[in-house]
């Protein structure tokens, strides 16, 4: 209504310019979570041993994939001969429907090398899934997904959240989120001295500033300790 009124006023030459252009809309703020300790990650992975989604967490822990990217990963996206993964598809719920969609940006759509630990877990997972597919041949609906439901269809993202919620309690980490694994990857790589632009490429952030923001937020305790030392010198 306001926009139409402004356009009418401009046509009648009541105002000389579109004052709506003077309105500044604040940029959306990226909410940064916390990272996990190495011990927490190890405990989370340990309690998934033997579960059909064990490999999902072994992929998430070092690569920091988003929830939809994990659920949208296809076998055709993996080259298990060279040990690489191309992230090009995501599972999202939109308009009340579960949809397989391309990743949003070129930064999201990129190739990542697979650490040996992850590569071996995927090889085991591939064999396990083949046995599962053969056992459930009558009801299996193949979508070529690496981490499908028990009948081959895309997993509802909220169901993965529920699984992780039970997992984190069992691991003694009741307050962490699945997305915190992504922040953990950034934090650990930066602590290991990996250059920010390389960490940015692995996390597939559009801007290295976001990579640094995630790292600084995840390392609040480290900054507190550092400033504590400075306080000891100055006080």
Secondary structure by P-SEA (a helix, b strand, c coil): caaaaaaaaaaaccccccccccbbbbcbbbbbbbbbcaaaaaaaaaaaccccaaaaaaaaacccccaaaaaaccccccccccccccccbbbbbccccccccccccccccbbbbbcaaaaaaaaaaaaaaaaaaaaaccccccccccccccccccccaaaaaaaaaaaaaaacccccccaaaaaaaaaaaaaacccaaaaaaaaccccaaaaaaaaaaaaaaaaaaaaaaaaaacc
